[in-house]
Amino acid sequence: LPFALNMSNPNFAYSKTRDLDLAHMIAASCHTGTMNCSDLMQPYIYKRNKEGIHLLNLSKTWEKLMIAARIIASIDQPGDVLIVAERKYAQRAVLKFATYTKVNYLAGKWTPGTLTN
């Protein structure tokens, strides 16, 4: 990234909403992952429950969401952004996000090569 973000800095722009955002994420069960976990996901796993489901570290998830939000907000033309979700439970969120931000979206199954051909 061309800029460095220090999330622990009390003057970070989003630090005032962090605790409330984390509470909302817990209420929405954003911390529940899957039974499968790749090596790349290990840094984002908080722990594994007794049913074998990995629980996500919401603090790290929140940090990545804030970075993504800043990157998307820095783009001048909303039409240059494409939001993609193939899973059913993400499609509604993608549609809502696209409606409010005027970005392009692909929700549901899509043909490989759509972006390159």
N, CA, C and O atoms as CSV, one atom per row, in Angstrom:
chain,resi,resn,atom,element,x,y,z
A,1,LEU,N,N,0.832,-1.189,0.000
A,1,LEU,CA,C,0.000,0.000,0.000
A,1,LEU,C,C,0.875,1.251,0.000
A,1,LEU,O,O,1.942,1.260,0.613
A,2,PRO,N,N,0.434,2.296,-0.676
A,2,PRO,CA,C,1.237,3.514,-0.726
A,2,PRO,C,C,1.214,4.288,0.585
A,2,PRO,O,O,2.009,5.212,0.755
A,3,PHE,N,N,0.349,3.949,1.498
A,3,PHE,CA,C,0.276,4.649,2.769
A,3,PHE,C,C,0.292,3.629,3.901
A,3,PHE,O,O,-0.163,2.498,3.730
A,4,ALA,N,N,0.802,4.020,5.028
A,4,ALA,CA,C,0.870,3.104,6.179
A,4,ALA,C,C,-0.244,3.460,7.153
A,4,ALA,O,O,-0.471,4.632,7.453
A,5,LEU,N,N,-0.931,2.443,7.639
A,5,LEU,CA,C,-1.998,2.653,8.604
A,5,LEU,C,C,-1.568,2.098,9.944
A,5,LEU,O,O,-1.143,0.946,10.036
A,6,ASN,N,N,-1.673,2.897,10.966
A,6,ASN,CA,C,-1.367,2.440,12.311
A,6,ASN,C,C,-2.684,2.392,13.074
A,6,ASN,O,O,-3.151,3.407,13.591
A,7,MET,N,N,-3.282,1.196,13.139
A,7,MET,CA,C,-4.602,1.052,13.740
A,7,MET,C,C,-4.586,1.273,15.252
A,7,MET,O,O,-5.616,1.609,15.836
A,8,SER,N,N,-3.433,1.090,15.889
A,8,SER,CA,C,-3.389,1.272,17.336
A,8,SER,C,C,-3.290,2.746,17.735
A,8,SER,O,O,-3.413,3.087,18.911
A,9,ASN,N,N,-3.070,3.602,16.761
A,9,ASN,CA,C,-2.985,5.035,17.003
A,9,ASN,C,C,-4.361,5.559,17.421
A,9,ASN,O,O,-5.331,5.363,16.690
A,10,PRO,N,N,-4.469,6.223,18.587
A,10,PRO,CA,C,-5.782,6.715,19.029
A,10,PRO,C,C,-6.365,7.785,18.117
A,10,PRO,O,O,-7.555,8.088,18.210
A,11,ASN,N,N,-5.545,8.368,17.230
A,11,ASN,CA,C,-6.031,9.386,16.314
A,11,ASN,C,C,-6.461,8.808,14.970
A,11,ASN,O,O,-6.857,9.552,14.073
A,12,PHE,N,N,-6.386,7.479,14.826
A,12,PHE,CA,C,-6.834,6.840,13.593
A,12,PHE,C,C,-8.313,7.165,13.397
A,12,PHE,O,O,-9.097,7.081,14.342
A,13,ALA,N,N,-8.696,7.532,12.183
A,13,ALA,CA,C,-10.036,8.064,11.908
A,13,ALA,C,C,-11.185,7.158,12.349
A,13,ALA,O,O,-12.235,7.654,12.755
A,14,TYR,N,N,-11.005,5.856,12.277
A,14,TYR,CA,C,-12.092,4.954,12.589
A,14,TYR,C,C,-12.036,4.419,14.009
A,14,TYR,O,O,-12.888,3.618,14.392
A,15,SER,N,N,-11.059,4.838,14.799
A,15,SER,CA,C,-10.870,4.256,16.127
A,15,SER,C,C,-12.043,4.525,17.068
A,15,SER,O,O,-12.236,3.778,18.027
A,16,LYS,N,N,-12.821,5.561,16.823
A,16,LYS,CA,C,-13.946,5.894,17.700
A,16,LYS,C,C,-15.098,4.909,17.553
A,16,LYS,O,O,-15.898,4.747,18.474
A,17,THR,N,N,-15.186,4.254,16.403
A,17,THR,CA,C,-16.297,3.337,16.165
A,17,THR,C,C,-15.906,1.871,16.326
A,17,THR,O,O,-16.752,0.991,16.167
A,18,ARG,N,N,-14.665,1.595,16.633
A,18,ARG,CA,C,-14.157,0.225,16.652
A,18,ARG,C,C,-14.951,-0.687,17.588
A,18,ARG,O,O,-15.400,-1.755,17.170
A,19,ASP,N,N,-15.127,-0.287,18.831
A,19,ASP,CA,C,-15.810,-1.138,19.802
A,19,ASP,C,C,-17.266,-1.411,19.400
A,19,ASP,O,O,-17.753,-2.534,19.529
A,20,LEU,N,N,-17.937,-0.396,18.922
A,20,LEU,CA,C,-19.321,-0.574,18.477
A,20,LEU,C,C,-19.374,-1.471,17.235
A,20,LEU,O,O,-20.244,-2.335,17.123
A,21,ASP,N,N,-18.440,-1.259,16.311
A,21,ASP,CA,C,-18.382,-2.099,15.114
A,21,ASP,C,C,-18.143,-3.560,15.481
A,21,ASP,O,O,-18.785,-4.451,14.925
A,22,LEU,N,N,-17.231,-3.810,16.407
A,22,LEU,CA,C,-16.949,-5.180,16.832
A,22,LEU,C,C,-18.175,-5.815,17.496
A,22,LEU,O,O,-18.450,-6.997,17.292
A,23,ALA,N,N,-18.902,-5.038,18.282
A,23,ALA,CA,C,-20.123,-5.552,18.917
A,23,ALA,C,C,-21.160,-5.924,17.859
A,23,ALA,O,O,-21.830,-6.949,17.983
A,24,HIS,N,N,-21.296,-5.108,16.828
A,24,HIS,CA,C,-22.226,-5.412,15.741
A,24,HIS,C,C,-21.788,-6.652,14.973
A,24,HIS,O,O,-22.622,-7.462,14.567
A,25,MET,N,N,-20.485,-6.800,14.776
A,25,MET,CA,C,-19.971,-7.975,14.061
A,25,MET,C,C,-20.238,-9.254,14.854
A,25,MET,O,O,-20.573,-10.285,14.272
A,26,ILE,N,N,-20.093,-9.192,16.168
A,26,ILE,CA,C,-20.379,-10.355,17.009
A,26,ILE,C,C,-21.872,-10.673,16.959
A,26,ILE,O,O,-22.256,-11.837,16.844
A,27,ALA,N,N,-22.713,-9.642,17.046
A,27,ALA,CA,C,-24.163,-9.840,17.002
A,27,ALA,C,C,-24.600,-10.451,15.672
A,27,ALA,O,O,-25.581,-11.194,15.625
A,28,ALA,N,N,-23.878,-10.142,14.590
A,28,ALA,CA,C,-24.216,-10.670,13.269
A,28,ALA,C,C,-23.527,-12.009,12.992
A,28,ALA,O,O,-23.620,-12.536,11.884
A,29,SER,N,N,-22.840,-12.555,13.987
A,29,SER,CA,C,-22.121,-13.838,13.873
A,29,SER,C,C,-21.050,-13.818,12.792
A,29,SER,O,O,-20.817,-14.826,12.126
A,30,CYS,N,N,-20.402,-12.679,12.618
A,30,CYS,CA,C,-19.316,-12.579,11.638
A,30,CYS,C,C,-18.086,-13.364,12.069
A,30,CYS,O,O,-17.200,-13.620,11.254
A,31,HIS,N,N,-18.023,-13.740,13.310
A,31,HIS,CA,C,-16.848,-14.446,13.822
A,31,HIS,C,C,-16.870,-15.932,13.506
A,31,HIS,O,O,-15.848,-16.599,13.666
A,32,THR,N,N,-17.983,-16.466,13.068
A,32,THR,CA,C,-18.102,-17.890,12.787
A,32,THR,C,C,-17.508,-18.192,11.421
A,32,THR,O,O,-17.941,-17.643,10.408
A,33,GLY,N,N,-16.525,-19.060,11.403
A,33,GLY,CA,C,-15.868,-19.442,10.159
A,33,GLY,C,C,-16.356,-20.790,9.667
A,33,GLY,O,O,-17.548,-21.088,9.735
A,34,THR,N,N,-15.437,-21.605,9.174
A,34,THR,CA,C,-15.762,-22.926,8.659
A,34,THR,C,C,-14.867,-23.969,9.316
A,34,THR,O,O,-13.992,-23.635,10.116
A,35,MET,N,N,-15.088,-25.209,8.981
A,35,MET,CA,C,-14.238,-26.273,9.504
A,35,MET,C,C,-12.893,-26.314,8.785
A,35,MET,O,O,-11.893,-26.752,9.355
A,36,ASN,N,N,-12.869,-25.864,7.549
A,36,ASN,CA,C,-11.636,-25.861,6.771
A,36,ASN,C,C,-10.861,-24.574,7.015
A,36,ASN,O,O,-11.439,-23.496,7.150
A,37,CYS,N,N,-9.539,-24.712,7.070
A,37,CYS,CA,C,-8.709,-23.533,7.278
A,37,CYS,C,C,-7.377,-23.736,6.564
A,37,CYS,O,O,-6.646,-24.681,6.862
A,38,SER,N,N,-7.065,-22.861,5.635
A,38,SER,CA,C,-5.798,-22.959,4.917
A,38,SER,C,C,-4.698,-22.277,5.727
A,38,SER,O,O,-4.970,-21.572,6.699
A,39,ASP,N,N,-3.476,-22.493,5.317
A,39,ASP,CA,C,-2.334,-21.869,5.988
A,39,ASP,C,C,-2.396,-20.348,5.901
A,39,ASP,O,O,-1.949,-19.650,6.811
A,40,LEU,N,N,-2.948,-19.842,4.812
A,40,LEU,CA,C,-3.043,-18.394,4.645
A,40,LEU,C,C,-4.051,-17.760,5.597
A,40,LEU,O,O,-3.957,-16.574,5.911
A,41,MET,N,N,-5.016,-18.556,6.055
A,41,MET,CA,C,-6.030,-18.038,6.975
A,41,MET,C,C,-5.610,-18.112,8.443
A,41,MET,O,O,-6.220,-17.456,9.287
A,42,GLN,N,N,-4.585,-18.891,8.760
A,42,GLN,CA,C,-4.169,-19.089,10.147
A,42,GLN,C,C,-3.987,-17.790,10.932
A,42,GLN,O,O,-4.418,-17.734,12.083
A,43,PRO,N,N,-3.373,-16.746,10.375
A,43,PRO,CA,C,-3.207,-15.512,11.155
A,43,PRO,C,C,-4.524,-14.837,11.549
A,43,PRO,O,O,-4.550,-14.015,12.465
A,44,TYR,N,N,-5.602,-15.177,10.867
A,44,TYR,CA,C,-6.892,-14.539,11.114
A,44,TYR,C,C,-7.828,-15.396,11.967
A,44,TYR,O,O,-8.977,-15.018,12.198
A,45,ILE,N,N,-7.346,-16.537,12.430
A,45,ILE,CA,C,-8.146,-17.429,13.253
A,45,ILE,C,C,-7.905,-17.121,14.722
A,45,ILE,O,O,-6.760,-17.035,15.165
A,46,TYR,N,N,-8.973,-16.955,15.468
A,46,TYR,CA,C,-8.876,-16.716,16.909
A,46,TYR,C,C,-8.677,-18.039,17.634
A,46,TYR,O,O,-7.721,-18.201,18.392
A,47,LYS,N,N,-9.579,-18.982,17.402
A,47,LYS,CA,C,-9.448,-20.322,17.965
A,47,LYS,C,C,-10.436,-21.249,17.267
A,47,LYS,O,O,-11.206,-20.831,16.403
A,48,ARG,N,N,-10.393,-22.512,17.663
A,48,ARG,CA,C,-11.299,-23.518,17.106
A,48,ARG,C,C,-12.202,-24.013,18.220
A,48,ARG,O,O,-11.718,-24.372,19.293
A,49,ASN,N,N,-13.512,-24.038,17.984
A,49,ASN,CA,C,-14.422,-24.481,19.041
A,49,ASN,C,C,-14.496,-26.008,19.090
A,49,ASN,O,O,-13.878,-26.687,18.270
A,50,LYS,N,N,-15.239,-26.540,20.035
A,50,LYS,CA,C,-15.270,-27.997,20.226
A,50,LYS,C,C,-15.962,-28.736,19.087
A,50,LYS,O,O,-15.778,-29.944,18.943
A,51,GLU,N,N,-16.757,-28.036,18.273
A,51,GLU,CA,C,-17.369,-28.658,17.097
A,51,GLU,C,C,-16.420,-28.673,15.903
A,51,GLU,O,O,-16.745,-29.237,14.859
A,52,GLY,N,N,-15.260,-28.063,16.052
A,52,GLY,CA,C,-14.270,-28.035,14.979
A,52,GLY,C,C,-14.378,-26.848,14.052
A,52,GLY,O,O,-13.722,-26.813,13.011
A,53,ILE,N,N,-15.197,-25.872,14.410
A,53,ILE,CA,C,-15.370,-24.687,13.571
A,53,ILE,C,C,-14.373,-23.623,14.009
A,53,ILE,O,O,-14.248,-23.320,15.196
A,54,HIS,N,N,-13.669,-23.062,13.039
A,54,HIS,CA,C,-12.704,-22.008,13.320
A,54,HIS,C,C,-13.436,-20.696,13.562
A,54,HIS,O,O,-14.340,-20.335,12.808
A,55,LEU,N,N,-13.052,-19.996,14.596
A,55,LEU,CA,C,-13.621,-18.684,14.909
A,55,LEU,C,C,-12.637,-17.614,14.469
A,55,LEU,O,O,-11.444,-17.691,14.765
A,56,LEU,N,N,-13.140,-16.629,13.768
A,56,LEU,CA,C,-12.287,-15.581,13.222
A,56,LEU,C,C,-11.923,-14.540,14.277
A,56,LEU,O,O,-12.693,-14.265,15.197
A,57,ASN,N,N,-10.747,-13.975,14.122
A,57,ASN,CA,C,-10.296,-12.879,14.965
A,57,ASN,C,C,-10.933,-11.603,14.408
A,57,ASN,O,O,-10.482,-11.077,13.390
A,58,LEU,N,N,-11.968,-11.110,15.067
A,58,LEU,CA,C,-12.707,-9.958,14.548
A,58,LEU,C,C,-11.900,-8.672,14.577
A,58,LEU,O,O,-12.160,-7.765,13.786
A,59,SER,N,N,-10.948,-8.577,15.453
A,59,SER,CA,C,-10.104,-7.392,15.502
A,59,SER,C,C,-9.306,-7.255,14.202
A,59,SER,O,O,-9.228,-6.171,13.624
A,60,LYS,N,N,-8.720,-8.357,13.753
A,60,LYS,CA,C,-7.976,-8.328,12.494
A,60,LYS,C,C,-8.911,-8.146,11.310
A,60,LYS,O,O,-8.570,-7.460,10.347
A,61,THR,N,N,-10.089,-8.758,11.377
A,61,THR,CA,C,-11.077,-8.596,10.315
A,61,THR,C,C,-11.484,-7.132,10.194
A,61,THR,O,O,-11.582,-6.594,9.091
A,62,TRP,N,N,-11.721,-6.496,11.336
A,62,TRP,CA,C,-12.113,-5.076,11.344
A,62,TRP,C,C,-11.020,-4.211,10.724
A,62,TRP,O,O,-11.306,-3.305,9.941
A,63,GLU,N,N,-9.755,-4.496,11.081
A,63,GLU,CA,C,-8.649,-3.722,10.520
A,63,GLU,C,C,-8.611,-3.831,9.001
A,63,GLU,O,O,-8.425,-2.828,8.312
A,64,LYS,N,N,-8.784,-5.028,8.482
A,64,LYS,CA,C,-8.762,-5.226,7.034
A,64,LYS,C,C,-9.963,-4.545,6.368
A,64,LYS,O,O,-9.837,-4.017,5.263
A,65,LEU,N,N,-11.114,-4.554,7.026
A,65,LEU,CA,C,-12.283,-3.858,6.488
A,65,LEU,C,C,-12.041,-2.348,6.408
A,65,LEU,O,O,-12.456,-1.703,5.445
A,66,MET,N,N,-11.382,-1.796,7.403
A,66,MET,CA,C,-11.101,-0.362,7.393
A,66,MET,C,C,-10.114,0.002,6.286
A,66,MET,O,O,-10.246,1.047,5.648
A,67,ILE,N,N,-9.140,-0.852,6.063
A,67,ILE,CA,C,-8.189,-0.610,4.962
A,67,ILE,C,C,-8.931,-0.671,3.631
A,67,ILE,O,O,-8.740,0.188,2.770
A,68,ALA,N,N,-9.780,-1.689,3.462
A,68,ALA,CA,C,-10.558,-1.816,2.223
A,68,ALA,C,C,-11.471,-0.607,2.024
A,68,ALA,O,O,-11.610,-0.106,0.909
A,69,ALA,N,N,-12.086,-0.147,3.100
A,69,ALA,CA,C,-12.978,1.021,3.009
A,69,ALA,C,C,-12.216,2.262,2.562
A,69,ALA,O,O,-12.714,3.041,1.749
A,70,ARG,N,N,-11.021,2.445,3.084
A,70,ARG,CA,C,-10.226,3.607,2.689
A,70,ARG,C,C,-9.807,3.521,1.228
A,70,ARG,O,O,-9.802,4.527,0.519
A,71,ILE,N,N,-9.459,2.330,0.782
A,71,ILE,CA,C,-9.060,2.164,-0.620
A,71,ILE,C,C,-10.244,2.430,-1.539
A,71,ILE,O,O,-10.104,3.141,-2.535
A,72,ILE,N,N,-11.404,1.872,-1.221
A,72,ILE,CA,C,-12.593,2.075,-2.052
A,72,ILE,C,C,-12.997,3.549,-2.045
A,72,ILE,O,O,-13.375,4.091,-3.084
A,73,ALA,N,N,-12.919,4.198,-0.891
A,73,ALA,CA,C,-13.291,5.620,-0.795
A,73,ALA,C,C,-12.342,6.512,-1.580
A,73,ALA,O,O,-12.725,7.608,-1.988
A,74,SER,N,N,-11.118,6.065,-1.798
A,74,SER,CA,C,-10.142,6.894,-2.513
A,74,SER,C,C,-10.314,6.841,-4.027
A,74,SER,O,O,-9.685,7.623,-4.740
A,75,ILE,N,N,-11.139,5.954,-4.525
A,75,ILE,CA,C,-11.344,5.826,-5.968
A,75,ILE,C,C,-12.359,6.861,-6.430
A,75,ILE,O,O,-13.463,6.945,-5.892
A,76,ASP,N,N,-11.976,7.646,-7.430
A,76,ASP,CA,C,-12.812,8.755,-7.895
A,76,ASP,C,C,-14.097,8.301,-8.578
A,76,ASP,O,O,-15.161,8.873,-8.343
A,77,GLN,N,N,-14.004,7.290,-9.412
A,77,GLN,CA,C,-15.161,6.823,-10.169
A,77,GLN,C,C,-15.708,5.539,-9.549
A,77,GLN,O,O,-15.053,4.503,-9.659
A,78,PRO,N,N,-16.870,5.555,-8.907
A,78,PRO,CA,C,-17.420,4.342,-8.304
A,78,PRO,C,C,-17.613,3.211,-9.312
A,78,PRO,O,O,-17.581,2.040,-8.934
A,79,GLY,N,N,-17.812,3.538,-10.574
A,79,GLY,CA,C,-17.984,2.529,-11.602
A,79,GLY,C,C,-16.742,1.701,-11.856
A,79,GLY,O,O,-16.816,0.664,-12.515
A,80,ASP,N,N,-15.598,2.142,-11.342
A,80,ASP,CA,C,-14.350,1.392,-11.495
A,80,ASP,C,C,-14.211,0.274,-10.472
A,80,ASP,O,O,-13.278,-0.526,-10.549
A,81,VAL,N,N,-15.126,0.213,-9.522
A,81,VAL,CA,C,-15.079,-0.799,-8.463
A,81,VAL,C,C,-16.045,-1.927,-8.804
A,81,VAL,O,O,-17.166,-1.680,-9.247
A,82,LEU,N,N,-15.609,-3.155,-8.596
A,82,LEU,CA,C,-16.463,-4.319,-8.813
A,82,LEU,C,C,-16.490,-5.137,-7.531
A,82,LEU,O,O,-15.444,-5.558,-7.037
A,83,ILE,N,N,-17.673,-5.360,-6.996
A,83,ILE,CA,C,-17.871,-6.174,-5.801
A,83,ILE,C,C,-18.435,-7.515,-6.258
A,83,ILE,O,O,-19.419,-7.561,-6.996
A,84,VAL,N,N,-17.808,-8.605,-5.818
A,84,VAL,CA,C,-18.204,-9.938,-6.255
A,84,VAL,C,C,-18.520,-10.808,-5.046
A,84,VAL,O,O,-17.780,-10.805,-4.063
A,85,ALA,N,N,-19.624,-11.556,-5.120
A,85,ALA,CA,C,-19.973,-12.538,-4.089
A,85,ALA,C,C,-20.660,-13.710,-4.762
A,85,ALA,O,O,-21.666,-13.543,-5.451
A,86,GLU,N,N,-20.116,-14.885,-4.561
A,86,GLU,CA,C,-20.716,-16.075,-5.150
A,86,GLU,C,C,-21.614,-16.796,-4.151
A,86,GLU,O,O,-22.600,-17.422,-4.539
A,87,ARG,N,N,-21.281,-16.712,-2.884
A,87,ARG,CA,C,-22.060,-17.425,-1.873
A,87,ARG,C,C,-23.406,-16.743,-1.650
A,87,ARG,O,O,-23.521,-15.519,-1.711
A,88,LYS,N,N,-24.418,-17.562,-1.390
A,88,LYS,CA,C,-25.785,-17.049,-1.257
A,88,LYS,C,C,-25.923,-16.048,-0.121
A,88,LYS,O,O,-26.607,-15.036,-0.275
A,89,TYR,N,N,-25.286,-16.310,1.017
A,89,TYR,CA,C,-25.477,-15.421,2.163
A,89,TYR,C,C,-24.747,-14.094,2.015
A,89,TYR,O,O,-24.939,-13.199,2.838
A,90,ALA,N,N,-23.925,-13.946,1.002
A,90,ALA,CA,C,-23.240,-12.673,0.774
A,90,ALA,C,C,-23.905,-11.834,-0.308
A,90,ALA,O,O,-23.604,-10.649,-0.444
A,91,GLN,N,N,-24.796,-12.430,-1.068
A,91,GLN,CA,C,-25.378,-11.730,-2.212
A,91,GLN,C,C,-26.201,-10.513,-1.813
A,91,GLN,O,O,-26.142,-9.479,-2.479
A,92,ARG,N,N,-26.957,-10.624,-0.746
A,92,ARG,CA,C,-27.772,-9.488,-0.302
A,92,ARG,C,C,-26.887,-8.324,0.141
A,92,ARG,O,O,-27.177,-7.166,-0.161
A,93,ALA,N,N,-25.820,-8.634,0.852
A,93,ALA,CA,C,-24.902,-7.588,1.313
A,93,ALA,C,C,-24.232,-6.887,0.133
A,93,ALA,O,O,-24.074,-5.667,0.140
A,94,VAL,N,N,-23.845,-7.654,-0.868
A,94,VAL,CA,C,-23.220,-7.073,-2.060
A,94,VAL,C,C,-24.196,-6.161,-2.788
A,94,VAL,O,O,-23.828,-5.067,-3.215
A,95,LEU,N,N,-25.429,-6.606,-2.930
A,95,LEU,CA,C,-26.437,-5.795,-3.603
A,95,LEU,C,C,-26.700,-4.499,-2.845
A,95,LEU,O,O,-26.804,-3.435,-3.456
A,96,LYS,N,N,-26.808,-4.577,-1.533
A,96,LYS,CA,C,-27.027,-3.364,-0.720
A,96,LYS,C,C,-25.846,-2.409,-0.840
A,96,LYS,O,O,-26.023,-1.206,-1.030
A,97,PHE,N,N,-24.636,-2.961,-0.725
A,97,PHE,CA,C,-23.437,-2.131,-0.828
A,97,PHE,C,C,-23.374,-1.441,-2.185
A,97,PHE,O,O,-23.082,-0.248,-2.267
A,98,ALA,N,N,-23.645,-2.189,-3.243
A,98,ALA,CA,C,-23.599,-1.626,-4.590
A,98,ALA,C,C,-24.668,-0.553,-4.788
A,98,ALA,O,O,-24.430,0.448,-5.462
A,99,THR,N,N,-25.833,-0.763,-4.204
A,99,THR,CA,C,-26.912,0.217,-4.329
A,99,THR,C,C,-26.541,1.537,-3.667
A,99,THR,O,O,-26.777,2.604,-4.234
A,100,TYR,N,N,-25.965,1.474,-2.482
A,100,TYR,CA,C,-25.626,2.693,-1.743
A,100,TYR,C,C,-24.389,3.398,-2.277
A,100,TYR,O,O,-24.293,4.622,-2.195
A,101,THR,N,N,-23.444,2.645,-2.821
A,101,THR,CA,C,-22.186,3.254,-3.252
A,101,THR,C,C,-22.078,3.447,-4.755
A,101,THR,O,O,-21.116,4.048,-5.232
A,102,LYS,N,N,-23.054,2.944,-5.510
A,102,LYS,CA,C,-23.089,3.076,-6.977
A,102,LYS,C,C,-21.919,2.367,-7.660
A,102,LYS,O,O,-21.442,2.820,-8.700
A,103,VAL,N,N,-21.454,1.252,-7.077
A,103,VAL,CA,C,-20.393,0.468,-7.700
A,103,VAL,C,C,-21.021,-0.680,-8.488
A,103,VAL,O,O,-22.207,-0.970,-8.336
A,104,ASN,N,N,-20.227,-1.323,-9.322
A,104,ASN,CA,C,-20.692,-2.493,-10.072
A,104,ASN,C,C,-20.642,-3.718,-9.181
A,104,ASN,O,O,-19.846,-3.784,-8.244
A,105,TYR,N,N,-21.492,-4.687,-9.475
A,105,TYR,CA,C,-21.489,-5.901,-8.660
A,105,TYR,C,C,-21.806,-7.123,-9.504
A,105,TYR,O,O,-22.451,-7.035,-10.548
A,106,LEU,N,N,-21.334,-8.263,-9.022
A,106,LEU,CA,C,-21.671,-9.570,-9.576
A,106,LEU,C,C,-22.063,-10.434,-8.399
A,106,LEU,O,O,-21.223,-10.745,-7.554
A,107,ALA,N,N,-23.311,-10.826,-8.326
A,107,ALA,CA,C,-23.785,-11.661,-7.227
A,107,ALA,C,C,-24.289,-12.980,-7.798
A,107,ALA,O,O,-25.065,-12.996,-8.754
A,108,GLY,N,N,-23.853,-14.057,-7.221
A,108,GLY,CA,C,-24.260,-15.370,-7.698
A,108,GLY,C,C,-23.188,-15.985,-8.580
A,108,GLY,O,O,-22.073,-15.474,-8.684
A,109,LYS,N,N,-23.543,-17.078,-9.204
A,109,LYS,CA,C,-22.595,-17.784,-10.067
A,109,LYS,C,C,-22.259,-16.931,-11.276
A,109,LYS,O,O,-23.127,-16.274,-11.850
A,110,TRP,N,N,-21.016,-16.949,-11.648
A,110,TRP,CA,C,-20.596,-16.232,-12.834
A,110,TRP,C,C,-19.546,-17.040,-13.568
A,110,TRP,O,O,-18.809,-17.823,-12.970
A,111,THR,N,N,-19.490,-16.839,-14.849
A,111,THR,CA,C,-18.627,-17.623,-15.717
A,111,THR,C,C,-17.171,-17.186,-15.559
A,111,THR,O,O,-16.864,-15.998,-15.654
A,112,PRO,N,N,-16.274,-18.144,-15.317
A,112,PRO,CA,C,-14.847,-17.785,-15.287
A,112,PRO,C,C,-14.454,-17.146,-16.614
A,112,PRO,O,O,-14.896,-17.581,-17.677
A,113,GLY,N,N,-13.649,-16.145,-16.544
A,113,GLY,CA,C,-13.247,-15.417,-17.737
A,113,GLY,C,C,-14.081,-14.169,-17.975
A,113,GLY,O,O,-13.825,-13.415,-18.914
A,114,THR,N,N,-15.078,-13.949,-17.126
A,114,THR,CA,C,-15.932,-12.762,-17.280
A,114,THR,C,C,-15.105,-11.478,-17.240
A,114,THR,O,O,-15.385,-10.535,-17.980
A,115,LEU,N,N,-14.100,-11.441,-16.390
A,115,LEU,CA,C,-13.295,-10.236,-16.251
A,115,LEU,C,C,-12.181,-10.153,-17.281
A,115,LEU,O,O,-11.720,-9.055,-17.594
A,116,THR,N,N,-11.740,-11.278,-17.815
A,116,THR,CA,C,-10.593,-11.264,-18.708
A,116,THR,C,C,-10.958,-11.348,-20.184
A,116,THR,O,O,-10.153,-10.979,-21.039
A,117,ASN,N,N,-12.138,-11.821,-20.492
A,117,ASN,CA,C,-12.521,-11.975,-21.925
A,117,ASN,C,C,-13.397,-10.846,-22.389
A,117,ASN,O,O,-13.805,-10.818,-23.550
